[in-house]
Amino acid sequence: MRVTVVGGGIAGLTCALSLHAAGFAPRVYEAARKVEAVGVGINLLPHAVRELAELGLEQELAAVALPPHRLTYRDWTGGTVWEETLGRATGYRWPQYSVHRGRLQLLLLAAVRERLGPDAVRTGLLFQGFEQDADGVRARFLDRASGRPAVDTADVLIGADGIDSSVRRLLYPDEGPPNGNGVHMWRAVAPHPRVLDGRTIVVAGGTPGAKFIAYPIGDSTTPAADTLVNWVLEVRHGPDGPPPGGPGRRVPAAEARAALSSWHLPWIDVAALAERSPAILEYPMTDRDPLPRWSFGRVTLLGDAAHPMFPMGMNGGSQSVVDSRVLAWCLARDNDPVAALDRYDRMRRPTVNAIVLANRQLGPEETIARAEALPGPLPPGEAERISARYKRLTGATVSQVNTHPSWTVRDHSRSGAAPAS
C-alpha cells in the first residue's frame, strides 16, 4: 500500500515512522524548504512516550529531553495550590518528557531518513490539492524552488499539516479560520538558574489570560549552572484586539518585563527571563470545532489537522503520536484502505473530539481557576478528582498506559481485536 503524508512536523514524521514499523514505505511532503530546529518547548506525556519507545526511540529521546518529576499549580505570589508527581514517579512504566520542539522534530527527521531513506521526506513542496477515485488518490504539489507542479499517486493520503491544514480546508471548505478565546501566549526559552528542584513544571495564576508557565527543557552541566527554561505568559487583549503583527509577532523585552511585573514568584526571576530570551513570540490561543468525520474515502486527517486544541493538559502533541500508531495499526490490518481509514476515524475521533471540548473547559487547569475564584483552599480531594477525570478521558491513567495491548504490528495478519485506546 502506497501512503503519502502531507506535513513534515512532529505528527507527520511520527506517522511516517509508525507506518514504516507496520511494513509500509510512506513518502512525506513538507512545504518548508528546510526542516530546522525552531520553536519552543513541548511536553510528551507517558502515553506518547510509550509509543515512541515502541518505535525504538527511547534512547534518542532520553538524550535530548528532560523527565519532569512534578507538576505544581501556584497562585500569583508563588504559593502552592496543588501538586502531583509525574512519569515514573507516579508509577508509569515510561517517563514524561519536556523537550525543545525543534530538537524533537530533528530527532524524528533523522530517524525517518535513516529507516526509510534520505529521500523519504521531500521538502519545499507546497500541497495544492488532490483527486481520488476507486484506484487511488492523486496529490498535487508546487515545487517552491522551481515553480513547477509535482504529482504523487498513492493509495492513501494523510493530512498532517497542522491547525491551518490545506487538506482539511479541501474537506471542509466552509469551515473558516480557527476559533480564538481572546488569549495570546508569549512564548520563549531562556537560560535561567534551576526553578525549584530543576525537574518541575510550574503553572501559576488562574484562568486563561492570567497564567504563567515555566519548565526546563535543557539540563545544566552543574547544579549551579543555568538551565534552558521554556516559559509562557498568557495575556488577554482588550476589545480593540491584539496588537499589530499577527501570529508570531516579536514581543520587545521591555513590553514583556512590564507584563511580568505583576507576578511575584520568589523562586524565579521573571524579569531576567524576559531579558535573556533571544526571541519572545506572541501566538493566539486557538482551536477548531470537533469534526463529524476525519476520513473521506482514501483521505484522512491526523494530529493538529484533525483536532487542534487549546493547550490545557499538555495533550495536543501526545494525542498526535497516538493517532499515528493507531492509523498504522488500522492500515496494516485491512487490505481495503477506505475501510482502514474509516476504522481509524471511528477509533480515534470520538475520544479526541471529547478532549478538544474538555480543554475549552480548562481541562486539568480547572484546578487553579477554581482556586483563584475561592476565598480559601480547594475542598479536600477536588484537585485529585479533576486530574483523575482528565486522565481517564485522555487515556492517560497509570493503568491505561501501562496495561493496554501494544499498537505495534507484529505481523500483517488481518485478525485480532484492537487494543484499548
N, C-alpha and C positions, 0 to 999 in steps of 0.2 A: 504494500500500500504506500503510495506517494503522498507525503504531507508537506504542505507549505505553511510556514509560520510567519505572520506579519508582526514585526516588532522584536528588536533585539535587546530589550530591557531584562530585568530580573525575571519577569513572568515568561517572556518568550524563550530565554535561554534555559530556564528550568524546564520548560515544556520540551525543548529540543533534547535535553539530557534524559528526561523521562521517556520520551518516545524512542530514543536510541536504546535505552536499557530494556525496552519492551520489544526490541527487534526491528525498529524502523530506522530509516535514514532521512530525517527531515531536512528541509532547507529553510534557513532563517533569512528574512529580508528586513534590513534596518535602514531607515531614512537618513540617519546621520552618516556623514562621510567617514567618521572615525569614532569608535567607542572609546570614551575616555573616563577616567576616574573622577567624575563630578558628583556633586550633591552633598548631602549631609548624612546624619545617622539614620539607621533603621534598626528595629528590633525584630528578631526571629524567635517566635515562641517555640516551646518544646515540640509541639505537634508538627511544625515546619522543619525544625532541626532533625527530627526523626527521619523525615522524608529525604532530606538532603544527605543524611548519614547513610541511608539505604541506597542512595545513588553513588556511594563511595567517596563522599566529600568531607567526611568527618575530620580528618587531619588538616585538610586545607582550610576549613572553617576555623578550627582552633588556632591556626597560625595567624589569622587576620582579625579575629573577633574577640571580644571580652565577654565572659559569662557573668552577668549581674546576679547577685545573691539575694537582693532585697528590693522591693518596691515600697516607697514611703510617700504617703499623702500628707502634705503640710499646709498650714494656713499662711496668711500673708506675712506673719512675723517669724515663720520657720517652726512654729510649734507643731508637734505630731498630731495628726488626725487619726491615722490608722496605718498599719504596716503589714506586709506579708512577705514570706520568703518566696524565692523564685527558683525555677530549674531543679537541679539535682537536690538542692537544699529542701525542696518540698516533697521529694520522693519520685520525681520524674526520672526515667532512665536516660534521658537526654537533657542537656543544658538548655537554657535560654541564652541567646547571644545578642549583644549590641555591636554594631559594625558600621563602618563607613559605607554608604550605599555604593559609591564608586568602586571601592575595593571589592565588595561582594560581586558587583557586575563583572569586573575584570576576572575574578576567580572563575565565575561561571563561563565567561567567554573562553578563557584558556582551556577549561575542561571540554567545552563543545569542540573547539578546534583540534584538541588532542585526540578526542574519541571519534569525531565524525569527519575530520579532515580540515585543512586550512581554508577551504572554500565553502564550508558549511554555513558560514554567516557572511552574507553579501551586503556590504554597506553602500550608502549613497544611492539607494533605490527607493524612491517615494511611491507608496501604494496609490494606485489610481482607481481601481475598480475590479470587478470580477463578473464572469458569466458562468453558470453551471447548467449541466444537463445530466441525462442518465449515465453518461460515460465518464464525467469528471468535472473539475472546476478549473477555469482559466483565469489566472490573476494577472493584472496589468500593472506595470510599474514604469516610472520615469527615472532614467539614469541621470542623476543630478550633475554629473561631470560632463557628459556628452550631450545631454538634452534629448537623447534618443529613447524611444519606448523599449521596454523589455517585457517578455511574457513568460510565465511559468505555468505549466499544466500539472495538475495533481489530482488525487482522489479526494483530498480533504484540504480545506483552507481554515486556518485558525487565526482569528484576530486577537493578538496580544499586544495591541498598540496603545494602551493607556486610556486615561479618562476622556481624551479627545479623539478616541478611536475612529479612524476613517472607515474601518469595516463596519463598526456599529452604526455609523452615520448612514451607510447604504442600506442596512437592515431596518433602521428606524429614521427615515429621512425627516420626519416632522418633530423629532424629539426636542431640538433646540439646545441651548447652552446648559452647562452644569448648574445645579442648584447651589446657592450660597446661603450662609446663615448670618452674614454681616461681620463675621470674624476673619481677621487676617493674621497669618502666622509670620513672625520674623524669625528666620532660621539661620543658624550659623554654627561653626565649630571654632574652638579657640583653645590654646594651651592654658592650663589652669592647674593649681595645686589640687590634690585629691579632694573630692567632695565627700564628706562624711568618711566612710570606710574605703572609698575608691571603687566600690562594686555595688553602688546603689543607684536606682532610678528614682529621681525626685520629681513629683508632680505637686506643685504648690498653687494655692489660690482657691478658686471655687468654680463658678460657671464659665462656659466658653466665652472667651474675650477677656477673661480675668485670670489667666493661668500662666505659670512659668514652669518649664520642664527642663531638666538637665540630667545627663548621664554620660559616663565615659565611653569612648569608642576606641581609644588608643592608650596603651599602658605606658607608664613611666619606667625608666630603667632602674630608678632607686625610689624609695619611699618619699624622699624629699623633692624629687624632680617633678616638673609639670607633666600632666597627662592631657590627652586630647579630649575635650568635653564638647559634646553636642548639646546645644541649647535652643529652646524655642520660647518666644514670648508671644502670647496671643493678645491682640489688640482689637477693639471694636470701633469701627469708624462711624462717624455721625451721619446725619441724613443726607449730607452732600456726597456721600460715597467715599471710596478710597482715594488716596492721593494719586496724581497722575503718574503714569509709568507702566501700569498694567502688571500682570503677574511677573514676578522676578525683579521687581523694582529694587534697586540697591538702596538700602537704608543708611544714611550717614551715621557715623558713630555718635555724633552729638545728639541726634534725634533718638537713637537707641538709649543713650545714657539718661536722657530726660524721661523717657517712658519707664525705664527701670528704676528711677529714683524713688518711687513709692514702695518698692519692695525692700523688706528688711529681713534678709536671710543671713544669720550670723555666720554660717559655715560656707558661704560662697560670696565672692566679690563680683557683684553683677556689673559694676562699672568697668572693672578690668576685663570681663568677658567682652563687653562691647568694644573696648579699645583694642583688644588683641585679636579680634576676629578679622581675618583677611577680607571677608565679604559677608554682609548681613543682607539677606534677600527676603522680600515680602511675597507671600503667596496667599490667595484667598482660601478659606476652608470650604471645600465644595464636595458634593456627591452628586449622584444621579438617582432618579426613581428606579426601584426594582423593576426588572423587565419580566413580561409574561413568557418570553422564550429567549434562549440564547442560540439554539441550533435551528438552522434553516437548511434542510437538505444536507449538503456536503460542507456547509459553512457553520462555524460556531465561534463563540467568544470566550475569553479566558482572562483572569486577573482583573485589573482595573478597567479593561474594556468591557467586561461583563458586570462588574459590581463595585464601582468606585464608592468609597465610604468615608465618612468623617473619621479623623484619626483618633478614635477613642479605643482604648484597649489594645493598641499595638497589633491589630489583626489584619490589616489590608494586605501587606506583603506575605504574611504567613498563609492566608487563605489562598493566595495565588499559587503558592508552592503546592498546596493540597490539590487545587484544581488540576495542575499539571499531571500529578501522579494518577488521579482518578481518570482523567481523559486518556492517558496512555493505557491504563488497565482496560478501559472500555474498548478502545480500538484494537487491542490485542485479542479480545475475546469475541469478536464478531467480524465475519468476512464482509458484512454489509456496512460500509462506512456511515450511511444515513441512519441505520439502526443504532450503531455505536454512539454517534453524536447525540441521538435522542436519549439514549440511556444515560450518558454523561449529564445531559441537561436535567433529567429527572432526578439524578442522584445528588447533584451539587446545587442547583439553582434555588430550591426552596430554603435550604439551610443558609446560604449566603445572603439571600434576599432578607431573611429574618435578621441577620447581623447588621445589614445596612440600616434597617429600621430601628434596631436596638441602639445603634450608635447615634442616631438622631435624638434618642432619649438619654444620651451621655454614656451608655454602656457602663463599665465599672466605675467611671469617673462621676457617676451619680453620688458616690460616697462623699466627695469633697463638696459637691454642690449642696447636698443636704446639710453637711456640717456647717457650711457658710450661712445657711438660712436659719439654723437653730441658735438659740441663745446659749446652749450648753453642749455637752458631748453627745455623740450619737447614742441612740438606745443600744443596750447590750446586744451584740450579735448582728446588728443591722449591716455593718460593713461586710461581715463574713457572708451574709445572705446575698448581698448584691454581687460580690465577687463570685460566689459559687454558682449563682444563676447564670451569669455571663459565661463562665467557663463551660457549663453544660451546653448552652446554646451554641457555642463555637467549637464544640468537640474537643475541649482542651482541659478537661479534668485529668487528674493523675491516672485514674482508672481508664478513661477513654484513650489516652495517649499510649499508655504502657501495654494495654491488652488487646487492642483491636488488631485483626489479622493484617498482614503486610499487603500493601498495594504492589509490591514487586512481582513482576511477571516471571514465574519460574519456568513456564513453557507456554506454548501457544495453543494449548487445548482450549476448546470453546465452552467448557463446562465449569461449574463451581459457583458458589454464592459470592456475592460482593462482600468485602469487608465492611464493617460498620463505619460510616463516615462521621 
